[in-house]
Amino acid sequence: MKLNLKGMKIQQRLTVGFRITLIIASLASVIALVVVFIMTSQYDRTLTYYAFPQGDIALAMNEFAEVRSATRAVIGYEEQSAIDTTMVQHEEAVAELERLMAVVEPTMVTKEGKEAFAAIEDALVKYYEVEARVLEIGATTDQELCTQAQEIAINELTPVYDAVDDAFTALMKINVEKGDGTQALLDTLRFILAGVIIIVIAVAAVVSNQIGTSIAKSIGKPIRVLVERLGAFGEGDLSSEFPAVQGKDEIGDIARACESMAKKLSVIISDADRLLGEMANGNFYIATDCEDAYTGEFNGLLMGMRKMNRQMDATLKEINGASEMVSSGASNLAEGSQALAEGATDQAASIEEVQATIDSVTDGLEKTVEQIDEAYTEAQRCVLEAERSHDEMETMKEAMRRIDETSQKIGNIIGEIEDIASQTNLLSLNAAIEAARAGDAGRGFAVVADQIRSLAEQSAESAVNTRQLIEDSINEVAKGNEVTERTAKVLETVVDSIRVIADTSKVLSENSEAQVQAMEQAVAGISRISEVVQSNSATAEETSATSEELSAQAISMNELVGRFKLRQE
């Protein structure tokens, strides 16, 4: 039995196979039901028309025997009451026999049964005729009539009775034969039914096995081939062909869907490999050739690569811009550092001049101290020299004025030093900002900028201290001027007050010594300022060198970024 199931879907195959098996099983069930119905019908027929009537026939034969017994008793009793009682029993027996005959008659459905029943009825008619005559003669107490009735019963009624009994026996025999025949038929049908069921089961098993094997082969073999190919596919083999599945069922649909999926994945992976390869080689000015293939969740892959491309492109552009800014800032910083170095050199020269001036002032103060000491020791002898001393005091006033002017110049120089320190501090802050913008590349330069800022702060602090010392010196010089003025007035007006002049000279000597000490401190401060300026000059030179190196690094960074092909927007 060959079934063409290849052109069907799997569900349709299973449905057809199940329906065929169901039809065979249903056919077997129908045949079994028909045979069982036939057997049941025959069995019911046997019970209705053969088994049950046998009992009624037996009862009828028994009642017929009762009728005969009652007849015998009627013609045999000698008392009238017994005869009457027996007659009643006879009539009851005859009525019961007629009732049983009426029950048996519908069960006679066969020709043989009907003929036998008719024979019984005919025999009963003859029996009733003879019996009526016997009862008419013998139902009396007359012995002679009874004897005559008994002779009729023996000679005529007995053969008729035997004929009725034989007819009943023949009917029972017919029913027995019909029952036995029906039983034989039922036995035959039972064997036939068993054989048919066995054959149907065997056919159903063979057909079901053939259908199941056919469906299993048509499903299992393509699935195994697809599983092997999908295993290779899962390991990265996208180029090998998928097995051709000829069927138009779900497996064929799966095979074609897998083949379409492999082709689509191959296109997407090839495109992604090209895009990533180009970006790895520095080309960010690229685009996909098959954007329509990135459907569904594959669109996330395209968006991710596109986002990475844009971010890398933007980052490299920012790096390029930052490197240009670093290069420009380094150039500016180099120029500023050079200017700072030149300014520091100028500061050093100015400091040397200030130091020379302060040395001169110090020498003058020392001489003043010596002169005041001489004036103090020679105070007693200054009366005669008052006029000459007055001239010397004028000379001293002029010197004090020059000292004041020199101190003012030193204050101005210190102001310039503070301005240079402030500019140096501002320049170091700008350098620190540019170093922060440069990131890791400007870390070393940031350290230099911090050092410059520290030196600038030290310079400013030293300048402040020096200014304070110079202001103290100016104040002391101003005081000296006042003392000199007072001394001149005293020399002009009070020659006789030489003792007061002596005391004043002593005070003046002490103040001069204090001025000498202040000037010595100013010299020390100027020395420190000179050292700081020299350090600033060296740091400025280092900053200039660092700026040149930073500029070179920025140029190198520009060259590295220039290797990438960026997007033009």
C-alpha positions as CSV (number, residue, x, y, z in Angstrom):
1,M,0.0,0.0,0.0
2,K,1.7,3.2,-1.2
3,L,0.6,6.6,0.1
4,N,1.8,9.8,-1.6
5,L,2.4,12.1,1.4
6,K,5.4,14.1,0.2
7,G,3.3,16.9,-1.2
8,M,1.5,17.5,2.1
9,K,2.4,19.5,5.2
10,I,3.5,17.6,8.3
11,Q,0.2,18.4,10.0
12,Q,-1.7,17.3,7.0
13,R,0.3,14.1,6.8
14,L,-0.3,13.2,10.4
15,T,-4.0,14.1,10.0
16,V,-4.3,11.9,6.9
17,G,-2.5,9.0,8.6
18,F,-4.6,9.3,11.7
19,R,-7.8,9.5,9.6
20,I,-6.8,6.4,7.6
21,T,-6.0,4.5,10.8
22,L,-9.3,5.8,12.3
23,I,-11.2,4.7,9.2
24,I,-9.8,1.2,9.4
25,A,-10.5,1.0,13.1
26,S,-13.9,2.5,12.6
27,L,-14.6,0.0,9.8
28,A,-13.6,-2.9,12.1
29,S,-15.8,-1.4,14.8
30,V,-18.7,-1.1,12.4
31,I,-18.2,-4.7,11.2
32,A,-18.0,-5.9,14.8
33,L,-21.1,-3.9,15.7
34,V,-23.0,-5.3,12.7
35,V,-22.0,-8.9,13.5
36,V,-22.8,-8.3,17.2
37,F,-26.1,-6.9,16.2
38,I,-26.8,-9.9,14.0
39,M,-25.7,-12.3,16.8
40,T,-27.8,-10.4,19.3
41,S,-30.8,-10.4,17.0
42,Q,-30.4,-14.1,16.3
43,Y,-30.0,-14.8,20.0
44,D,-33.1,-12.7,20.8
45,R,-35.0,-14.5,18.0
46,T,-33.9,-17.9,19.4
47,L,-35.0,-16.9,22.9
48,T,-38.3,-15.4,21.6
49,Y,-39.3,-18.0,19.0
50,Y,-37.5,-21.2,20.2
51,A,-36.4,-21.1,23.8
52,F,-39.3,-19.4,25.5
53,P,-42.0,-21.2,23.5
54,Q,-40.6,-24.5,24.6
55,G,-41.7,-23.8,28.1
56,D,-45.1,-22.7,27.0
57,I,-45.4,-25.8,24.8
58,A,-44.4,-28.0,27.8
59,L,-47.0,-26.2,30.0
60,A,-49.6,-26.8,27.2
61,M,-48.7,-30.5,27.1
62,N,-49.0,-30.6,30.9
63,E,-52.4,-28.9,30.8
64,F,-53.4,-31.3,28.0
65,A,-52.5,-34.2,30.3
66,E,-54.5,-32.5,33.0
67,V,-57.5,-32.3,30.7
68,R,-57.2,-36.1,29.9
69,S,-56.8,-36.9,33.6
70,A,-59.9,-34.8,34.4
71,T,-61.8,-36.7,31.7
72,R,-60.7,-40.0,33.1
73,A,-61.7,-38.9,36.6
74,V,-65.2,-37.8,35.4
75,I,-66.0,-41.1,33.8
76,G,-64.4,-43.0,36.7
77,Y,-66.0,-41.4,39.8
78,E,-69.2,-42.9,41.2
79,E,-70.3,-39.8,43.2
80,Q,-72.0,-37.0,41.5
81,S,-70.2,-34.3,43.6
82,A,-66.9,-35.7,42.6
83,I,-67.9,-35.8,39.1
84,D,-69.1,-32.2,39.2
85,T,-65.9,-31.0,40.9
86,T,-63.8,-32.8,38.3
87,M,-65.8,-31.3,35.5
88,V,-64.9,-27.9,36.8
89,Q,-61.3,-28.8,36.9
90,H,-61.6,-30.2,33.4
91,E,-63.0,-26.9,32.1
92,E,-60.3,-24.9,33.9
93,A,-57.6,-27.1,32.4
94,V,-59.2,-26.7,28.9
95,A,-59.2,-22.9,29.4
96,E,-55.6,-22.9,30.5
97,L,-54.6,-25.1,27.6
98,E,-56.4,-22.7,25.2
99,R,-54.6,-19.7,26.8
100,L,-51.2,-21.4,26.4
101,M,-52.0,-22.3,22.8
102,A,-52.8,-18.6,22.2
103,V,-49.4,-17.7,23.7
104,V,-47.5,-20.2,21.6
105,E,-49.2,-19.4,18.3
106,P,-47.5,-16.0,17.7
107,T,-44.1,-17.6,18.2
108,M,-44.7,-19.9,15.3
109,V,-42.8,-17.9,12.6
110,T,-41.3,-20.7,10.6
111,K,-43.2,-22.8,8.1
112,E,-42.5,-26.0,10.0
113,G,-43.6,-24.5,13.2
114,K,-46.8,-23.2,11.7
115,E,-47.6,-26.6,10.2
116,A,-46.8,-28.4,13.5
117,F,-49.0,-26.0,15.4
118,A,-51.8,-26.5,12.9
119,A,-51.5,-30.2,13.3
120,I,-51.8,-29.8,17.1
121,E,-54.9,-27.7,16.7
122,D,-56.5,-30.2,14.3
123,A,-55.7,-33.0,16.7
124,L,-57.1,-31.0,19.6
125,V,-60.3,-30.4,17.6
126,K,-60.7,-34.2,17.1
127,Y,-59.8,-34.8,20.7
128,Y,-62.4,-32.3,21.9
129,E,-65.0,-33.9,19.7
130,V,-64.3,-37.5,21.1
131,E,-63.9,-36.2,24.6
132,A,-67.2,-34.3,24.5
133,R,-68.9,-37.5,23.5
134,V,-67.1,-39.4,26.3
135,L,-68.1,-36.8,28.9
136,E,-71.6,-36.6,27.6
137,I,-72.0,-40.4,28.1
138,G,-69.8,-41.0,31.2
139,A,-70.5,-37.9,33.3
140,T,-73.0,-39.8,35.4
141,T,-73.3,-42.3,38.2
142,D,-74.7,-44.8,35.9
143,Q,-72.1,-47.5,35.8
144,E,-73.2,-48.9,32.5
145,L,-72.9,-45.5,30.8
146,C,-69.6,-45.0,32.6
147,T,-68.4,-48.3,31.2
148,Q,-69.5,-47.4,27.8
149,A,-67.7,-44.1,28.0
150,Q,-64.5,-45.7,29.2
151,E,-64.6,-48.1,26.2
152,I,-64.9,-45.1,23.9
153,A,-62.1,-43.3,25.7
154,I,-59.9,-46.3,25.4
155,N,-60.7,-47.1,21.8
156,E,-61.3,-43.7,20.3
157,L,-60.0,-41.0,22.7
158,T,-56.6,-42.6,23.4
159,P,-55.4,-42.6,19.7
160,V,-56.5,-39.0,19.4
161,Y,-54.7,-38.1,22.6
162,D,-51.6,-39.8,21.3
163,A,-51.9,-37.8,18.0
164,V,-52.1,-34.5,20.0
165,D,-49.2,-35.5,22.1
166,D,-47.1,-36.5,19.1
167,A,-48.0,-33.1,17.4
168,F,-46.7,-31.3,20.6
169,T,-43.6,-33.4,20.6
170,A,-43.0,-32.7,16.9
171,L,-43.4,-28.9,17.6
172,M,-40.9,-29.1,20.4
173,K,-38.5,-31.0,18.2
174,I,-38.8,-28.4,15.5
175,N,-38.0,-25.6,18.0
176,V,-35.0,-27.6,19.3
177,E,-33.7,-28.1,15.8
178,K,-34.2,-24.4,15.0
179,G,-32.5,-23.4,18.2
180,D,-29.5,-25.7,17.5
181,G,-29.3,-24.2,14.0
182,T,-29.3,-20.7,15.3
183,Q,-26.6,-21.6,17.9
184,A,-24.5,-23.1,15.1
185,L,-25.0,-19.8,13.1
186,L,-24.0,-17.8,16.1
187,D,-20.9,-19.9,16.6
188,T,-20.0,-19.3,13.0
189,L,-20.6,-15.6,13.2
190,R,-18.4,-15.5,16.4
191,F,-15.5,-17.1,14.6
192,I,-16.1,-14.9,11.6
193,L,-16.2,-11.8,13.8
194,A,-13.0,-12.8,15.5
195,G,-11.3,-13.4,12.2
196,V,-12.5,-10.1,10.7
197,I,-11.3,-8.2,13.8
198,I,-7.9,-9.9,13.7
199,I,-7.6,-9.1,10.0
200,V,-8.7,-5.5,10.5
201,I,-6.2,-5.1,13.3
202,A,-3.4,-6.5,11.2
203,V,-4.3,-4.3,8.3
204,A,-4.5,-1.3,10.6
205,A,-1.2,-2.1,12.2
206,V,0.5,-2.6,8.7
207,V,-1.0,0.6,7.3
208,S,-0.3,2.6,10.5
209,N,3.3,1.3,10.6
210,Q,3.7,2.2,6.9
211,I,2.3,5.6,7.3
212,G,4.3,6.3,10.5
213,T,7.5,5.1,8.9
214,S,6.9,7.2,5.8
215,I,6.1,10.3,7.9
216,A,9.1,9.6,10.2
217,K,11.5,9.2,7.3
218,S,10.1,12.3,5.5
219,I,10.6,14.3,8.8
220,G,13.7,12.7,10.4
221,K,16.1,12.6,7.4
222,P,15.7,16.3,6.4
223,I,15.8,17.4,10.1
224,R,19.1,15.5,10.6
225,V,20.6,17.1,7.6
226,L,19.4,20.5,8.7
227,V,20.7,19.9,12.2
228,E,24.2,19.1,10.9
229,R,24.2,22.2,8.7
230,L,22.9,24.4,11.5
231,G,25.7,23.0,13.7
232,A,28.3,24.1,11.1
233,F,26.3,27.4,10.8
234,G,26.5,27.9,14.6
235,E,30.3,27.4,14.4
236,G,30.6,30.2,11.8
237,D,30.2,28.4,8.4
238,L,28.0,30.9,6.5
239,S,29.2,30.1,3.0
240,S,28.3,26.4,2.7
241,E,25.1,25.6,0.9
242,F,22.1,24.5,2.9
243,P,20.7,21.0,2.0
244,A,18.0,21.0,-0.6
245,V,14.6,19.8,0.8
246,Q,12.2,18.9,-2.0
247,G,9.1,18.7,0.2
248,K,6.7,21.6,0.5
249,D,6.1,20.9,4.2
250,E,7.2,22.8,7.3
251,I,10.7,21.3,7.1
252,G,11.1,22.6,3.6
253,D,9.9,26.0,4.8
254,I,12.5,25.8,7.6
255,A,15.3,24.9,5.2
256,R,14.4,27.7,2.9
257,A,14.1,30.2,5.8
258,C,17.5,29.0,7.2
259,E,19.1,29.5,3.8
260,S,17.6,33.0,3.5
261,M,18.8,33.7,7.0
262,A,22.3,32.5,6.2
263,K,22.5,34.7,3.1
264,K,21.3,37.7,5.0
265,L,23.7,37.1,7.9
266,S,26.5,36.6,5.4
267,V,25.7,40.0,3.8
268,I,25.5,41.7,7.2
269,I,28.7,40.1,8.5
270,S,30.6,40.9,5.3
271,D,29.5,44.5,5.4
272,A,30.3,44.8,9.2
273,D,33.7,43.2,8.6
274,R,34.4,45.7,5.8
275,L,33.2,48.7,7.9
276,L,35.2,47.6,11.0
277,G,38.3,46.8,8.9
278,E,38.2,50.3,7.3
279,M,37.8,52.0,10.7
280,A,40.7,49.8,12.0
281,N,42.8,51.1,9.1
282,G,41.9,54.7,10.1
283,N,39.2,55.4,7.5
284,F,36.1,56.8,9.2
285,Y,34.7,58.4,6.0
286,I,32.8,55.2,5.2
287,A,29.1,54.0,5.0
288,T,27.3,50.7,4.7
289,D,26.4,49.4,1.2
290,C,23.3,47.4,2.4
291,E,21.5,49.4,5.0
292,D,18.2,47.6,4.0
293,A,19.6,44.3,5.2
294,Y,19.9,45.6,8.8
295,T,16.3,44.9,9.8
296,G,14.8,44.1,13.2
297,E,17.4,43.7,15.9
298,F,20.2,43.8,13.3
299,N,19.5,47.5,13.1
300,G,21.0,47.8,16.6
301,L,24.4,46.4,15.2
302,L,24.3,49.0,12.4
303,M,23.4,51.8,14.9
304,G,26.2,50.7,17.2
305,M,28.9,50.7,14.5
306,R,27.6,54.0,13.2
307,K,27.6,55.5,16.7
308,M,31.2,54.2,17.3
309,N,32.2,55.7,13.9
310,R,30.7,59.1,14.8
311,Q,32.2,59.1,18.3
312,M,35.7,58.1,17.1
313,D,35.5,60.7,14.3
314,A,34.4,63.4,16.7
315,T,37.0,62.3,19.3
316,L,39.8,62.4,16.7
317,K,38.6,65.8,15.5
318,E,38.6,67.1,19.1
319,I,42.1,65.7,19.5
320,N,43.2,67.4,16.3
321,G,41.7,70.7,17.5
322,A,43.2,70.2,21.0
323,S,46.7,69.5,19.5
324,E,46.4,72.7,17.4
325,M,45.5,74.6,20.5
326,V,48.3,73.0,22.4
327,S,50.7,73.9,19.6
328,S,49.5,77.5,19.5
329,G,49.5,77.7,23.3
330,A,53.0,76.2,23.4
331,S,54.2,78.8,21.0
332,N,52.7,81.6,23.0
333,L,54.1,80.1,26.2
334,A,57.5,79.9,24.6
335,E,57.3,83.6,23.6
336,G,56.1,84.5,27.1
337,S,58.8,82.4,28.7
338,Q,61.4,84.2,26.5
339,A,59.9,87.5,27.5
340,L,60.0,86.5,31.1
341,A,63.7,85.4,30.8
342,E,64.5,88.8,29.2
343,G,62.5,90.6,32.0
344,A,64.3,88.6,34.6
345,T,67.7,89.6,33.0
346,D,66.6,93.2,33.2
347,Q,65.5,92.7,36.7
348,A,68.9,91.3,37.6
349,A,70.6,94.4,36.1
350,S,68.2,96.7,37.9
351,I,68.8,94.8,41.1
352,E,72.6,95.2,40.7
353,E,72.1,99.0,40.2
354,V,69.9,99.1,43.3
355,Q,72.5,97.1,45.2
356,A,75.2,99.5,44.1
357,T,73.1,102.4,45.1
358,I,72.3,100.9,48.5
359,D,76.1,100.2,49.0
360,S,76.7,103.9,48.3
361,V,74.0,104.9,50.7
362,T,75.5,102.6,53.3
363,D,78.9,104.1,52.8
364,G,77.4,107.5,53.2
365,L,75.6,106.5,56.4
366,E,78.8,105.0,57.8
367,K,80.6,108.3,57.1
368,T,77.7,110.2,58.7
369,V,78.0,108.0,61.8
370,E,81.8,108.7,61.9
371,Q,81.1,112.4,61.5
372,I,78.5,112.5,64.1
373,D,80.8,110.6,66.5
374,E,83.5,113.2,65.8
375,A,80.9,116.0,66.4
376,Y,80.0,114.4,69.6
377,T,83.6,114.0,70.8
378,E,84.5,117.4,69.6
379,A,81.3,119.1,70.8
380,Q,83.3,121.1,73.4
381,R,85.5,122.4,70.7
382,C,82.7,123.1,68.2
383,V,81.9,126.5,69.5
384,L,84.7,128.1,67.5
385,E,83.9,125.9,64.6
386,A,80.2,126.6,64.6
387,E,80.1,128.4,61.4
388,R,82.1,125.8,59.7
389,S,79.9,123.1,61.2
390,H,76.9,125.0,59.9
391,D,78.3,124.6,56.4
392,E,79.0,121.0,57.0
393,M,75.4,120.5,58.2
394,E,74.2,122.0,54.9
395,T,76.4,119.5,53.1
396,M,74.9,116.8,55.2
397,K,71.4,118.0,54.4
398,E,72.2,117.8,50.8
399,A,73.5,114.2,51.2
400,M,70.3,113.3,53.1
401,R,68.2,114.6,50.3
402,R,70.2,112.5,47.9
403,I,69.6,109.5,50.1
404,D,65.9,110.3,50.1
405,E,65.9,110.5,46.3
406,T,67.8,107.3,46.1
407,S,65.4,105.6,48.4
408,Q,62.5,106.8,46.3
409,K,64.2,105.3,43.2
410,I,64.7,102.0,45.0
411,G,61.0,102.0,45.9
412,N,60.1,102.5,42.2
413,I,62.5,99.7,41.2
414,I,60.8,97.4,43.8
415,G,57.4,98.4,42.3
416,E,58.7,97.3,38.9
417,I,59.9,94.0,40.5
418,E,56.4,93.5,42.0
419,D,54.8,94.1,38.5
420,I,57.2,91.6,36.9
421,A,56.4,89.1,39.7
422,S,52.7,89.7,39.1
423,Q,53.1,89.2,35.3
424,T,55.2,86.1,36.0
425,N,52.4,84.7,38.2
426,L,49.7,85.5,35.6
427,L,51.9,83.9,32.9
428,S,52.3,80.8,35.1
429,L,48.5,80.6,35.6
430,N,48.0,80.8,31.8
431,A,50.7,78.1,31.4
432,A,48.9,75.9,34.0
433,I,45.6,76.3,32.1
434,E,47.1,75.4,28.8
435,A,48.8,72.4,30.5
436,A,45.5,71.3,31.9
437,R,43.9,71.5,28.4
438,A,46.8,69.4,27.0
439,G,45.9,66.6,29.4
440,D,48.6,63.9,29.9
441,A,50.9,65.5,27.3
442,G,51.0,68.8,29.4
443,R,51.5,67.1,32.8
444,G,55.2,67.9,32.9
445,F,54.6,71.4,31.7
446,A,52.1,71.9,34.5
447,V,54.8,71.1,37.1
448,V,57.0,73.8,35.5
449,A,54.1,76.2,35.5
450,D,53.6,75.5,39.2
451,Q,57.3,76.1,39.9
452,I,57.2,79.4,38.0
453,R,54.1,80.5,40.0
454,S,55.9,79.6,43.3
455,L,59.0,81.6,42.3
456,A,56.8,84.5,41.2
457,E,55.1,84.4,44.6
458,Q,58.5,84.3,46.4
459,S,59.6,87.3,44.2
460,A,56.5,89.2,45.1
461,E,57.0,88.4,48.8
462,S,60.7,89.4,48.7
463,A,59.8,92.6,46.8
464,V,57.2,93.4,49.5
465,N,59.7,92.8,52.3
466,T,62.3,95.0,50.4
467,R,59.7,97.7,49.9
468,Q,59.0,97.6,53.6
469,L,62.7,97.9,54.4
470,I,63.2,100.7,51.9
471,E,60.1,102.5,53.3
472,D,61.7,102.1,56.8
473,S,64.9,103.5,55.4
474,I,63.1,106.5,53.8
475,N,61.3,107.1,57.1
476,E,64.7,107.0,58.9
477,V,66.2,109.3,56.3
478,A,63.3,111.6,56.7
479,K,63.9,111.6,60.4
480,G,67.6,112.3,59.7
481,N,66.6,115.3,57.6
482,E,64.5,116.6,60.4
483,V,67.3,116.1,62.9
484,T,69.7,117.8,60.4
485,E,67.3,120.7,60.0
486,R,67.0,121.1,63.7
487,T,70.8,120.9,64.1
488,A,71.3,123.6,61.5
489,K,68.8,125.8,63.3
490,V,70.5,125.1,66.6
491,L,73.9,125.9,65.1
492,E,72.6,129.1,63.7
493,T,70.8,130.3,66.8
494,V,72.3,128.7,69.9
495,V,76.0,128.5,69.8
496,D,76.1,128.5,73.6
497,S,73.9,125.5,73.7
498,I,76.7,123.1,72.7
499,R,75.7,120.6,75.3
500,V,72.2,120.3,73.7
501,I,74.0,119.9,70.3
502,A,76.1,117.2,71.8
503,D,73.1,115.3,73.0
504,T,71.5,115.8,69.7
505,S,74.6,114.5,68.0
506,K,74.5,111.4,70.2
507,V,70.8,110.8,69.2
508,L,71.8,111.4,65.6
509,S,74.6,108.9,65.9
510,E,72.2,106.2,67.3
511,N,69.8,106.9,64.5
512,S,72.5,106.7,61.9
513,E,73.6,103.3,63.3
514,A,70.0,102.1,63.0
515,Q,70.0,103.4,59.4
516,V,73.2,101.5,58.8
517,Q,71.6,98.3,60.1
518,A,68.4,98.9,58.0
519,M,70.5,99.5,54.9
520,E,72.4,96.2,55.7
521,Q,69.1,94.4,55.8
522,A,68.1,96.1,52.6
523,V,71.3,94.8,51.1
524,A,70.4,91.3,52.3
525,G,66.9,91.6,50.8
526,I,68.3,92.8,47.5
527,S,70.6,89.8,47.5
528,R,67.7,87.5,48.0
529,I,65.7,89.3,45.3
530,S,68.7,88.9,43.0
531,E,68.8,85.2,43.7
532,V,65.0,84.9,43.0
533,V,65.4,86.9,39.8
534,Q,68.2,84.6,38.7
535,S,66.1,81.6,39.6
536,N,63.2,83.1,37.6
537,S,65.5,83.6,34.7
538,A,66.6,80.0,34.8
539,T,63.0,78.7,35.2
540,A,61.9,80.9,32.3
541,E,64.6,79.3,30.2
542,E,63.4,75.8,31.2
543,T,59.8,76.8,30.5
544,S,60.8,78.0,27.1
545,A,62.5,74.7,26.4
546,T,59.5,72.8,27.7
547,S,57.2,74.9,25.6
548,E,59.3,74.0,22.5
549,E,59.1,70.3,23.4
550,L,55.3,70.6,24.0
551,S,55.0,72.3,20.6
552,A,56.9,69.4,19.0
553,Q,54.6,66.9,20.8
554,A,51.6,68.8,19.5
555,I,53.0,68.6,16.0
556,S,53.6,64.8,16.4
557,M,49.9,64.5,17.6
558,N,48.7,66.3,14.5
559,E,50.7,64.0,12.4
560,L,49.1,61.0,14.1
561,V,45.6,62.3,13.8
562,G,46.4,63.2,10.1
563,R,46.7,59.4,9.4
564,F,43.0,59.0,10.0
565,K,40.5,59.9,7.2
566,L,37.8,61.8,9.1
567,R,34.2,62.6,7.9
568,Q,33.6,65.8,6.1
569,E,30.6,67.6,7.7
